[in-house]
């Protein structure tokens, strides 16, 4: 027993000596608290506009990495500062307890997650992952430790407002002067910005605008009032540009709250020139007459399409997930897997059928699926604790004036809470909510609405001994986290570098960078990418004419072995990810023509696993049919394709292969009769029309095919494959200008398609559309895949 206690006692004595040494230099080590406080200030200033061209996701990954760095630095500085002072002050209120409880529930959900690999270990901008929530909670406590006075809170908001101003200036340069490059990052879309998605930018400026207008109303210093009025006006400009109805209504609601607060302080006749009243009128005008903002957006060319699941679709996914795992859900950051398994089939008839949504209609409702009833309840407890102390503060104020800074924090917190319930708020705004909650805890403690624990460290008592051990443990964890997250960020950098090198054709450089990424952080997506590179190397090897048969055989076996190993590692790391199983299936499918033993069975098995994890998608059934077709099992392939069309009736690749199978079986005439009957029964089914048109085309009935394809593109002007065959028909009928028009439209929808470029060159030079294309390649109607990827 003595041998076990001795090292712990030694550690306690060591930390006590550290405290005594630090106490002799209080001036120098007050710098730790200053550094920690400035780290929190930088969270408000840098994170909103922080982007770097170092990773494949210049915004999300870098904002997350910087946030984690500053939070850990602030926490580490606080720990060392407590050693210096020898005392710790902790919050003693329900809000602090609910924050800790929330992190604990997220941890438990992660332990039993569908994919612990994603829930725990991925460095991404999903605000529902375990480490994101853990960092949010730590950020809240760090804000409580360092922003304890109204002056410190006001300085933090000043940093935030300064950041908003810089973001607006950047966006102004983009819109007015066409500025599209920053730090080597190409902001090609008109709605590209430094903050996040276009709607998130609007939400950010909605919060900034309302808070700035409030400060304009309550402050008396003229220069500050002018600054905050200017900030309110530019926020309104951004909200108009984003033009999201949810943002308009939330902004309007909180302007009403501010108006009510101001009237409670000044019970007199309303001044018609009140800034808040004028803002209410302007916002209401934009709500009631949406044509105003629409015309402005059209003039500036700022149209942006952001898609999220509807409430019924989200609720369907939530219900089915809760039937499986009601208490802890599928795991933090795993909503995308729930969506792939349980989304309504009606979604497949839209153009967003293959979109991988990481959240449902809004952040909070999606928690029911990812962290279950307990996680949802934990978040609600945080919100209810906040509302409880807010009401307590309002009730306790009586006829006295509430501190404007307290109201500022309260209003900002409440706005983001509302947005979390009605929209998919991202990482940065969620982080700000928890920072606001930390400031809120500090301010209610200052107002004596909540109690605090004051603990003296390094006393010769049980509490002192335990506190010393806690300090040691937290210091070790904090230093270790630098190493862990540093490795993950470096790995993300090399992965982004691999993508850049691959895009310019440097396969060797891409492989080297990808190898470095894998050595630093073993992500399933990295191994999946490595397997794809191996397949590319195999294809290049087989096309080389300067190698002997033995060299090609040896290289082929090496690449195949490596591809299988990489795909298998991806599956082992994250078996819940259907893309990993699809990658494994592609590896084995690629070698079926070479008579590799067991390749077809392994490919089919992998694709079946992918289908089980993406049961609402027709794609896994299509690739299974492709394997069956390679084995000349036409009836099995036909059955699989028909099953895929039950999931998505207008699935072009399935119709494409079905037409080929009917032709191979000599059933073209009967297939045309069935397709004609289907087209009569469903004249607006573009999938049925495409299959009928393709059958006509393969039978050389060009006039019939032309009529059908013209009908298909009339129903869906973006149907590139229908336009492709229509263009070929026009070319064969001698209608060159009409053919060029079709392929130009395809080019606008698929700018990276090299074959379309070649066809346009041929047509403009008076050649046949497929001159130099087929041959040597198979004719478009004889390929295994449609000529254009929709």
Residue pairs with C-beta under 8 A, 6 or more apart in sequence:
8 469
11 468
11 469
11 472
12 465
12 468
12 469
15 83
15 458
15 468
15 471
15 472
16 458
16 468
18 83
19 83
19 84
19 86
19 457
19 458
22 29
22 83
22 84
23 84
23 86
26 84
29 80
29 81
29 84
30 81
30 84
32 77
32 78
32 80
32 81
32 84
33 77
33 78
33 81
33 146
35 73
35 77
36 73
36 74
36 75
36 76
36 77
36 78
36 81
36 142
36 145
36 146
37 74
37 146
37 147
37 152
39 70
39 71
39 73
39 74
39 77
39 142
40 70
40 74
40 142
40 143
40 146
40 147
40 156
40 435
41 155
41 156
41 159
42 70
42 159
43 67
43 70
43 71
43 74
43 139
43 431
43 435
44 156
44 157
44 159
44 160
44 163
44 432
44 435
45 159
45 160
45 162
45 163
46 66
46 70
46 163
47 63
47 66
47 67
47 70
47 163
47 428
47 431
48 160
48 163
48 164
48 167
48 194
48 195
48 204
48 428
49 163
49 166
49 167
49 170
49 194
49 195
50 62
50 63
50 66
50 194
51 58
51 59
51 62
51 63
51 182
51 183
51 185
51 194
52 58
52 62
52 183
53 183
53 184
53 185
54 62
54 492
54 493
54 496
55 61
55 62
55 489
55 492
55 493
55 495
55 496
56 492
56 495
56 496
56 499
57 124
57 125
57 492
57 496
58 185
59 125
59 194
59 195
59 196
60 124
60 125
60 196
60 426
60 427
61 123
61 124
61 125
61 489
61 492
63 125
63 196
63 427
63 428
64 123
64 124
64 125
64 132
64 427
65 123
65 485
65 489
65 492
67 135
67 139
67 427
67 428
67 431
68 131
68 135
68 481
68 485
69 482
69 485
71 135
71 138
71 139
71 142
72 478
72 481
72 482
72 485
74 139
74 142
74 146
75 138
75 141
75 142
75 474
75 478
76 475
76 478
76 479
78 142
78 145
78 146
79 471
79 474
79 475
79 478
80 475
82 88
82 457
82 471
83 457
83 471
86 456
86 457
86 458
87 454
87 455
87 456
87 457
88 453
88 454
88 455
88 457
88 467
89 145
89 452
89 453
89 454
89 455
90 96
90 452
90 453
90 455
91 141
91 144
91 441
91 445
91 450
91 452
91 453
92 450
92 451
92 452
92 453
93 385
93 389
93 441
93 444
93 445
93 450
93 451
94 385
94 388
94 389
95 382
95 385
95 386
95 389
95 437
95 440
95 441
95 450
96 141
96 144
96 441
97 385
98 378
98 381
98 382
98 384
98 385
99 137
99 140
99 141
99 382
99 434
99 437
100 137
101 378
101 381
102 133
102 137
102 375
102 378
102 379
102 381
102 382
103 133
103 134
103 137
105 328
105 371
105 374
105 375
105 378
106 130
106 133
106 134
106 332
106 371
106 375
106 378
107 130
107 134
108 328
108 374
109 119
109 130
109 328
109 329
109 331
109 332
109 370
109 371
109 372
109 374
109 375
110 116
110 119
110 120
110 130
110 331
110 332
112 325
112 328
112 331
113 119
113 120
113 330
113 331
113 332
113 334
114 330
114 331
114 334
114 337
114 576
115 331
115 334
115 337
115 574
115 575
115 576
115 577
116 331
117 524
117 573
117 574
117 576
118 129
118 331
118 332
118 333
118 334
118 574
118 576
118 577
119 129
119 130
119 331
119 332
119 333
119 334
120 129
120 130
120 131
120 332
121 523
122 129
122 333
122 523
123 485
123 488
123 489
123 492
123 521
124 333
125 426
125 427
126 132
126 333
126 358
126 427
127 133
127 136
127 363
127 425
127 426
127 427
127 430
127 431
128 332
128 333
128 335
128 359
128 363
128 366
128 367
128 370
128 371
129 332
129 333
130 332
130 333
132 333
132 427
132 430
133 332
135 431
136 430
136 431
136 433
136 434
137 434
139 431
139 434
139 435
139 438
140 434
140 435
140 437
140 438
140 441
141 438
142 438
143 156
143 434
143 435
143 436
143 437
143 438
143 439
143 442
144 438
144 439
144 441
144 442
144 445
145 438
145 442
146 152
147 153
147 156
147 438
147 439
147 442
148 442
148 445
148 446
149 442
149 446
150 403
150 405
150 406
150 443
153 405
153 408
153 409
153 439
153 442
153 443
154 405
156 435
156 439
157 211
157 408
160 208
160 432
161 208
161 212
161 227
161 228
161 231
164 204
164 205
164 208
164 231
164 234
164 235
165 231
165 234
166 194
167 193
167 194
167 195
167 201
167 204
168 205
168 234
168 237
168 238
170 179
170 182
170 193
170 194
171 193
171 194
171 201
171 238
171 241
173 179
174 180
174 187
174 190
174 192
174 193
175 190
175 241
175 300
175 302
180 186
180 187
180 188
180 192
181 187
182 194
187 193
189 304
190 300
190 301
190 302
190 303
190 304
191 198
191 302
191 303
191 304
193 201
195 201
195 204
195 428
196 204
196 426
196 427
196 428
197 306
197 426
198 242
198 304
198 306
199 242
199 244
199 247
199 306
199 423
200 425
200 426
200 428
200 429
201 238
201 242
202 238
202 239
202 241
202 242
202 243
202 244
202 247
203 247
203 419
203 423
203 425
203 429
204 428
204 429
205 234
205 235
205 238
205 239
205 242
206 235
206 239
206 247
206 250
206 251
206 415
207 412
207 415
207 416
207 429
207 432
208 231
208 235
209 231
209 232
209 235
209 236
209 238
209 239
209 251
210 235
210 251
210 254
210 255
210 258
210 411
210 415
211 408
211 411
211 412
212 228
212 229
212 231
212 232
212 235
213 228
213 229
213 232
213 255
213 258
213 275
213 276
213 279
214 258
214 404
214 407
214 408
214 411
215 224
215 228
215 404
215 408
216 225
216 228
216 229
216 232
216 275
217 258
217 262
217 274
217 275
217 276
218 262
218 404
218 407
219 225
219 228
219 404
229 275
232 275
232 279
236 279
236 282
236 283
239 247
239 248
239 251
240 286
240 293
240 296
241 296
241 297
241 300
241 302
242 304
243 286
243 290
243 293
243 294
243 297
245 287
245 290
246 419
246 422
246 423
248 283
248 286
248 287
249 287
250 415
250 418
250 419
250 422
251 283
252 280
252 283
252 284
252 287
253 418
254 411
254 414
254 415
255 276
255 279
255 280
255 283
256 280
257 411
258 276
258 411
259 274
259 276
259 277
259 280
261 407
262 274
262 276
263 270
265 401
270 277
271 277
285 292
286 292
286 293
297 303
307 352
307 355
308 357
308 359
308 360
308 361
308 423
308 424
309 317
309 339
309 343
309 347
309 357
309 360
309 361
310 361
311 361
311 365
312 344
313 343
313 344
313 346
313 347
313 360
313 361
314 360
314 361
314 362
314 365
314 366
315 360
315 365
316 342
316 343
316 344
317 335
317 338
317 339
317 342
317 343
317 360
317 369
318 338
318 360
318 365
318 366
318 368
318 369
320 338
320 341
320 342
321 329
321 330
321 338
321 342
321 368
321 369
322 329
322 368
322 369
322 372
322 373
324 330
325 372
326 372
326 373
327 372
327 373
327 374
328 371
328 372
328 374
328 375
329 367
329 368
329 369
329 370
329 371
329 372
329 373
329 375
330 337
330 338
330 369
330 370
331 370
331 371
332 370
332 371
332 375
333 358
333 370
334 370
334 576
335 357
335 358
335 359
335 360
335 366
335 369
335 370
336 356
336 357
336 358
337 576
337 577
337 613
338 369
338 370
339 356
339 357
339 360
340 356
340 578
340 613
340 614
340 615
340 616
340 617
341 613
341 614
341 615
341 616
342 616
343 616
345 616
345 647
345 648
347 353
347 616
348 616
348 617
348 618
348 647
348 648
348 651
349 648
349 649
349 650
351 718
353 617
353 648
354 617
354 619
359 366
359 424
360 366
360 369
360 424
361 424
362 420
362 421
362 422
362 423
362 424
363 420
363 421
363 423
363 424
363 425
363 430
364 376
364 379
364 420
364 421
365 421
366 424
367 375
367 376
367 379
368 375
368 376
371 378
382 437
383 417
386 413
386 417
386 437
386 440
389 440
389 444
389 449
389 450
390 410
390 414
392 444
392 449
393 402
393 406
393 410
393 444
393 447
393 449
394 402
396 447
396 449
403 443
403 447
405 443
406 443
406 447
409 436
409 439
409 440
409 443
410 440
412 432
412 436
413 433
413 436
413 437
413 440
416 425
416 429
416 430
416 432
416 433
416 436
417 433
419 425
419 429
420 430
420 433
441 450
444 450
445 451
445 452
455 463
455 467
456 464
457 464
457 467
457 468
457 471
458 464
458 467
458 468
487 520
487 521
488 520
488 521
490 520
490 521
491 516
491 517
491 518
491 520
491 521
491 523
491 526
492 517
492 521
493 517
494 513
494 514
494 516
494 517
494 520
495 513
495 514
495 517
495 523
495 525
495 526
495 529
497 513
498 509
498 510
498 511
498 513
498 514
498 517
498 529
499 510
501 507
501 509
501 510
501 513
502 510
502 533
507 533
507 536
507 537
507 540
510 533
511 530
511 533
514 526
514 529
514 530
514 533
515 530
517 523
517 526
518 526
518 527
518 530
522 569
522 573
523 573
524 569
524 570
524 571
524 573
524 574
524 577
524 580
525 570
527 566
527 567
527 569
527 570
527 573
528 566
528 567
528 570
528 579
528 580
528 583
530 562
530 566
531 563
531 566
531 567
531 570
531 583
531 584
531 586
531 587
532 583
532 586
534 559
534 560
534 562
534 563
534 566
534 587
535 559
535 563
535 586
535 587
535 590
537 559
538 556
538 559
538 560
538 563
538 590
538 591
541 547
541 552
541 555
541 556
541 559
542 552
542 556
544 552
547 555
556 594
560 587
560 591
560 596
563 587
564 584
564 587
564 588
567 580
567 583
567 584
567 587
568 584
570 577
570 580
570 583
570 584
571 580
571 581
571 584
573 580
574 580
575 581
576 613
577 613
578 609
578 610
578 611
578 613
578 614
578 617
578 620
579 610
581 606
581 607
581 609
581 610
581 613
582 606
582 607
582 610
582 619
582 620
582 623
584 602
584 606
585 603
585 604
585 606
585 607
585 610
585 623
585 627
586 603
586 623
588 596
588 599
588 600
588 602
588 603
588 606
589 599
589 603
589 623
589 626
589 627
589 630
591 599
592 599
592 600
592 603
592 627
592 630
592 631
593 630
600 627
600 630
600 631
603 627
604 624
604 627
604 628
607 620
607 623
607 624
607 627
608 620
608 624
610 620
610 623
611 617
611 620
611 621
611 624
614 620
616 647
617 647
617 648
618 644
618 645
618 647
618 648
618 651
618 654
619 644
621 640
621 641
621 643
621 644
621 647
621 654
622 640
622 641
622 644
622 651
622 653
622 654
622 657
624 640
625 636
625 637
625 638
625 640
625 641
625 644
625 654
625 657
626 637
626 657
626 784
628 634
628 636
628 637
628 640
629 637
629 657
629 661
629 784
634 661
634 664
634 665
637 657
637 661
638 658
638 661
641 654
641 657
641 658
641 661
642 658
644 651
644 654
645 651
645 654
645 655
645 658
645 687
648 654
648 687
649 685
649 687
649 688
650 685
650 686
650 687
650 688
650 690
651 687
652 687
652 690
652 721
652 786
652 790
653 785
653 786
655 687
655 688
655 690
655 691
655 694
656 690
656 691
656 694
656 721
656 785
656 786
657 784
658 671
658 691
659 671
659 691
659 694
659 695
659 698
659 781
660 781
660 782
660 784
662 668
662 670
662 671
662 695
663 671
663 695
663 698
668 695
668 698
668 699
671 695
672 692
672 695
672 696
672 699
675 688
675 691
675 692
675 695
676 692
678 685
678 688
678 691
678 692
679 685
679 688
679 689
679 692
679 708
682 688
683 711
684 715
686 712
686 715
686 716
686 719
686 722
689 708
689 709
689 711
689 712
689 715
689 722
690 709
690 712
690 719
690 721
690 722
692 708
693 705
693 708
693 709
693 712
693 722
693 725
694 705
694 725
694 781
696 702
696 704
696 705
696 708
697 705
697 725
697 728
697 729
697 781
698 781
702 729
702 732
702 733
705 725
705 729
706 726
706 729
706 730
706 733
709 722
709 723
709 725
709 726
709 729
710 726
712 719
712 722
713 719
713 722
713 723
713 726
716 722
717 745
718 749
719 790
720 746
720 749
720 750
720 788
720 790
721 786
721 787
721 788
721 790
723 742
723 743
723 745
723 746
724 742
724 743
724 746
724 756
724 780
724 786
724 787
724 788
725 780
725 781
726 742
727 738
727 739
727 740
727 742
727 743
727 746
727 759
727 769
728 739
728 769
728 770
728 780
730 736
730 738
730 739
730 742
731 739
731 763
731 768
731 769
736 763
736 766
739 763
739 769
740 760
740 763
740 764
743 756
743 759
743 760
743 763
743 769
744 760
746 753
746 756
746 788
747 753
747 756
747 757
747 760
750 756
750 788
750 789
753 788
753 789
755 773
755 787
756 788
758 772
758 773
759 769
759 770
759 773
762 768
762 769
762 770
762 771
762 772
762 773
763 769
770 779
770 780
774 780
777 783
780 787
